[in-house]
Amino acid sequence: VCDKFMKSFKDGKFPEAIQLLKENSIMSHTLLDSVQVTITDQMNNILPTYGKMLSYEFITDKKIKDFYTKRFYILKLEYFCLTFHFSLYNNGTGWKITNFEYNEDLSELLN
């Protein structure tokens, strides 16, 4: 799901990416609707400075046994990159995304 989200996001299909979160996360639909508006606004402001979206890469994941993982991706733009973090939890019946964030901070990946 995280890979599909990143592909949709990279292709500028923000509603499709958010729909994947709605179907596979515990985050409320109201919150995700708000996140979609924020993403659209932020990307409209970021892209003129950082250039077009080129590609994305899965970087790593950090796990606690077989029940919690945090997956890290990089979205490569022409002149900079953004990090994406997905937190996932498995209660024994399957994985659900519990948190999602993106930003310009690379420090967590450099440790």
N, C-alpha and C positions, 0 to 999 in steps of 0.2 A: 504494500500500500504506500509506503514512504517513497519508493522509487516511482510509482505512478504519479504521486503527488508532485514530485520534483519535475517529472517530465511535463506534466500539465502546466506547472508554474513557469518553467523555462519557456514553454510555448506561448506564454501570456494568457493562458486559459484559467484565469483565477477562479471563476465560478465553478469550473470542473474540479479544480484542486480542492476548493472548500467543500464541495459535495462529497469528495472522498473522505475528508475529515468527519463530516456529518455522519457518514455511514460506518465509520470505523473508530470513532473516539467516544469518550465520555463527556466531551465538552458540549455545552448546550448549543442548540441550533441558533438561538438568539445571539449568543456570544460570537459564534462563527459567522453569522450574517454581518455583525459589526466588524469582525476581523477582515472580512472580504472588502468592505468599504475602505477600511484603513489601508489594506494592502494595495488596492487600486490607486488610492491617493498617493501613498508613499512611492509606489513604483513610477507614477507619473512625474514625481519630483526627482527621483533618483536617476532614472534612465537618461535624461538629458545631460547629466554630469558624468555618470559612470559608463555610459554607452549601452548598446544593445546587449541582451542576454545571449550568451554564446553556448554554454553547456553547463552541466552539473556533474559532480562526482561524489560518490559515497566515499567518505574518508575513513571512518572507524565507528565502532560502537563500544560502549563500556557496559559491562553486564554485572549483575548480581545474581549469581547462580542461573536458574532457568525461569525466573519470574519477573525480572526487571531489566530493561535495557534502555540506553540512551544512544540514539543513532545520530551521527553527524554527517552533514553534507556541505559542500561548497557550491554555490551558484556563481559561475564565472561570467563576468561582464567584460566589456572591452577594456575598461580602465581600472577595475577593482573587483572585489568578490564579496559575497555575503555568506554568512554561515547559517545553516538551518539545523535545529536540534529537535528531535522527536523523542519524547519519553513514552515508553510502552510498558504495560504491566500485563502479566498473565496470571490469572487466578486459578489456573488449572483447566479452564474451559476454552481458552484462546486469548490471543493478544488484542489489547485495546490501546489506542493512543490516549495518554492521559494529559499530555501537554505538548505544545508546539510553539516554537519561537524562531525568529530570524533576526539577525543584526549584523553589524560590521565588525564585531569583536572576535578576533581570531585567537585570543589568549588561551581559551580553554583547549583549543586544539594544539597549541604550541607547548603545552606542559607534558 
